[in-house]
Amino acid sequence: MSLVKLNIKGISYSQTQNGAYALILNEVDGERKLPIVIGAFEAQSIAIALENEIKPPRPLTHDLFKSFADRFEIVVKQVIIHKLVDGVFYSSIICERDKIEEIIDARTSDAIALALRFNAPIFTYKNILDKAGIYLKFAPKDEKEQQEESIIVDEVLSNESAPKSETSYKTYSLQELYTMLDGAVNNEDYEKAAKIRDEISKREEK
């Protein structure tokens, strides 16, 4: 079976189900997206890995694993989403130490959180993408894209459309945003911190 390389488009929060997140993966050489339901902790861990400027006050579990692996010269070479059963994705982490390769079973969310920390590629098999991949078309504006993603997540999680867009930080001053960012990081709410960081980045680019 042929492998298809994926990259991470982002994480979206369900507006209709509390604590429900979807990780959206892109087909690198195509237009299909692969949405995967993940938990709040894993969503935060992936978000903090994507946001290089946010440093947690204490290491997360996946950061601890990375430090442990580095100490013992274990490298994550790649992650493969290899099975889909009853809507649940199964993954393998391909590791290497002393030129010996090992394959470790893992939850997909954990595997991707580690792949980010090791800069390892993420793959799935073509038949899985054929079965679970979806085609999405977004408007060019970021705000519209976020609204579209929110609806997509709710359709994936509960087959319902999201009634509202997510909380906006546009009404806050830049200084207030920096204060909120510090507070979110100290509280280890990295999903919120990532959203605030996005708003700050948009303003600083202007």
Stockholm file with secondary structure:
# STOCKHOLM 1.0

chainA/1-206         MSLVKLNIKGISYSQTQNGAYALILNEVDGERKLPIVIGAFEAQSIAIALENEIKPPRPLTHDLFKSFADRFEIVVKQVIIHKLVDGVFYSSIICERDKIEEIIDARTSDAIALALRFNAPIFTYKNILDKAGIYLKFAPKDEKEQQEESIIVDEVLSNESAPKSETSYKTYSLQELYTMLDGAVNNEDYEKAAKIRDEISKREEK
#=GR chainA/1-206 SS CCEEEEEEEEEEECSSSTTCEEEEEEETTSSEEEEEEECHHHHHHHHHHHCTTCCCSSCCHHHHHHHHHHHTTCEEEEEEEEEEETTEEEEEEEEEETTEEEEEEEEHHHHHHHHHHHTCCEEEEHHHHHHHCEECCCCSSHHHHHHHHHHHHHHHHHSCCCSSCCCCCTTSCHHHHHHHHHHHHHTTCHHHHHHHHHHHHHHHHC
#=GC SS_cons         CCEEEEEEEEEEECSSSTTCEEEEEEETTSSEEEEEEECHHHHHHHHHHHCTTCCCSSCCHHHHHHHHHHHTTCEEEEEEEEEEETTEEEEEEEEEETTEEEEEEEEHHHHHHHHHHHTCCEEEEHHHHHHHCEECCCCSSHHHHHHHHHHHHHHHHHSCCCSSCCCCCTTSCHHHHHHHHHHHHHTTCHHHHHHHHHHHHHHHHC
//
